[in-house]
Amino acid sequence: MKIGIITDIIRDDSTGIGIYSKYLIEALVKRYKGSEFYFIDYEKNDFNRKSLLLIENHSKRFFKTIVWHNILPKKVAKVKFDYILNMIGCPHFYPYTQKEIIFVYDLSILLFPHTHPLSGVIYNRMLFKKTIENCHKIITISENSKRELMGNYNISDKKIEIIFPTIPKPLKRENISERPINDRYILYIGTIETRKNITSLLKAFYQLKKGNNYSHKLVIGGKKGVGCSDIFKLTKELKLENMVIFTGYITENEKVCLYQHADLFVYPSIYEGFGMPPLEAMSYGCPVITSNTSSLPEVVGEAGIKIDPYDVNNLYLAMKRVLDKKTLRKQMIKRGYQQVKKFFSPSNLDQLFT
């Protein structure tokens, strides 16, 4: 086969779906050694440079992704690819002449439009349905996302395949850097945005510090996103500036260090297509509290504590319980190690090109 893969989601500072895409592409190249893979991109980097089909992007920064994805079907129309993999899942007006496999990670832009820029919401409403109708196949990353696609767009289940994200096997302790933060801490990792519900975490942490003798800091690691100013504002209103550490973007090595030394990982997101951070945290022996919504119960199984993300008091009580009870912590860590074993290698790869 001759396969074109659009790789503009994979960059040096990739998070979430960028990391998922990188691992999946590496698995595909290894699995289909007799096939030709070409990376379609407007930017050369260490990942794509060996097999790069460079398509210039002359658009201004604000519409960079949108404009580029709309010229791509015309630019590659004469290339005899058997399949085009649209890893970022960007909708487009013109269909591909080749069989397009589009990756749809979640429907947050449909279900929670207030958590996205208005321009993206309008663009998605115009072209998403048309794009998924024209494509050959849809790949998503959880049972929940598949159900939502079928329910909201009347898509046959035969057109949708699930390929769960994978995580690398955790590094051995001797290969991990020294403790990055000297204080004991509770950890959140992810984009700092409205949908992640960090405001509930801050309020629960405030209750924890106010009513109990805990020395823990709260470490929030990740890039700024939509609604981050409200999160910083609430931190000041609760007078938590000296107790909350915003790290900004963190590298893979820094992330591993933070997981390894955290006493607790809390991820109260309102909605996720999958939710990699809880899985990563469990792989490093960190107990996890997360939401009982969307795909997150699939991710943590019986290993994590699942709470209503809107119930701040329940989140506070769950945090207190895990920090207080050593036996519970040990049980959660043991179950977490068992849960992550399900995600060490990709499944369903053979269903991709059918």
URVENFEN-V846442 format. One record per backbone hydrogen bond with DSSP energy under -1.0 kcal/mol. NH is the residue of the N-H (numbers start at 1). CO is the residue of the C=O. If there is no record, write none. Layout:
# URVENFEN-V846442
nh:NH co:CO
nh:NH co:CO
This chain:
# URVENFEN-V846442
nh:3 co:36
nh:4 co:83
nh:5 co:38
nh:6 co:85
nh:7 co:40
nh:10 co:7
nh:14 co:11
nh:18 co:15
nh:20 co:16
nh:21 co:17
nh:22 co:18
nh:23 co:19
nh:24 co:20
nh:25 co:21
nh:26 co:22
nh:27 co:23
nh:28 co:24
nh:29 co:25
nh:30 co:26
nh:31 co:27
nh:32 co:28
nh:35 co:32
nh:36 co:1
nh:38 co:3
nh:39 co:51
nh:40 co:5
nh:41 co:53
nh:49 co:45
nh:51 co:48
nh:53 co:39
nh:55 co:41
nh:64 co:61
nh:67 co:63
nh:68 co:64
nh:69 co:65
nh:70 co:66
nh:71 co:67
nh:72 co:68
nh:75 co:71
nh:76 co:72
nh:79 co:76
nh:81 co:79
nh:82 co:2
nh:83 co:2
nh:84 co:99
nh:85 co:4
nh:86 co:101
nh:87 co:85
nh:101 co:84
nh:102 co:137
nh:103 co:86
nh:104 co:139
nh:111 co:107
nh:112 co:108
nh:115 co:112
nh:116 co:113
nh:121 co:117
nh:122 co:118
nh:123 co:119
nh:124 co:120
nh:125 co:121
nh:126 co:122
nh:127 co:123
nh:128 co:124
nh:131 co:127
nh:132 co:128
nh:133 co:129
nh:134 co:130
nh:135 co:131
nh:136 co:100
nh:137 co:100
nh:138 co:159
nh:139 co:102
nh:140 co:161
nh:146 co:142
nh:147 co:143
nh:148 co:144
nh:149 co:145
nh:150 co:146
nh:151 co:147
nh:152 co:148
nh:153 co:149
nh:154 co:150
nh:159 co:156
nh:161 co:138
nh:163 co:140
nh:167 co:343
nh:175 co:172
nh:176 co:173
nh:186 co:217
nh:187 co:264
nh:188 co:219
nh:190 co:221
nh:192 co:223
nh:193 co:191
nh:194 co:226
nh:197 co:194
nh:201 co:197
nh:202 co:198
nh:203 co:199
nh:204 co:200
nh:205 co:201
nh:206 co:202
nh:207 co:203
nh:208 co:204
nh:209 co:205
nh:210 co:206
nh:211 co:207
nh:214 co:212
nh:217 co:184
nh:218 co:243
nh:219 co:186
nh:220 co:245
nh:221 co:188
nh:222 co:248
nh:225 co:192
nh:228 co:225
nh:232 co:228
nh:233 co:229
nh:234 co:230
nh:235 co:231
nh:236 co:232
nh:237 co:233
nh:238 co:234
nh:239 co:236
nh:240 co:235
nh:243 co:240
nh:244 co:240
nh:245 co:218
nh:247 co:220
nh:255 co:251
nh:256 co:252
nh:257 co:253
nh:258 co:254
nh:259 co:255
nh:260 co:256
nh:261 co:257
nh:263 co:185
nh:265 co:287
nh:266 co:187
nh:267 co:289
nh:270 co:195
nh:280 co:276
nh:281 co:277
nh:282 co:278
nh:283 co:279
nh:284 co:281
nh:285 co:282
nh:286 co:281
nh:289 co:265
nh:290 co:305
nh:291 co:267
nh:292 co:307
nh:295 co:272
nh:296 co:293
nh:298 co:295
nh:299 co:295
nh:300 co:296
nh:301 co:297
nh:303 co:300
nh:305 co:288
nh:307 co:290
nh:311 co:308
nh:312 co:310
nh:315 co:311
nh:316 co:312
nh:317 co:313
nh:318 co:314
nh:319 co:315
nh:320 co:316
nh:321 co:317
nh:322 co:318
nh:323 co:319
nh:324 co:320
nh:325 co:321
nh:329 co:325
nh:330 co:326
nh:331 co:327
nh:332 co:328
nh:333 co:329
nh:334 co:330
nh:335 co:331
nh:336 co:332
nh:337 co:333
nh:338 co:334
nh:339 co:335
nh:340 co:336
nh:342 co:339
nh:343 co:340
nh:351 co:348
nh:352 co:349
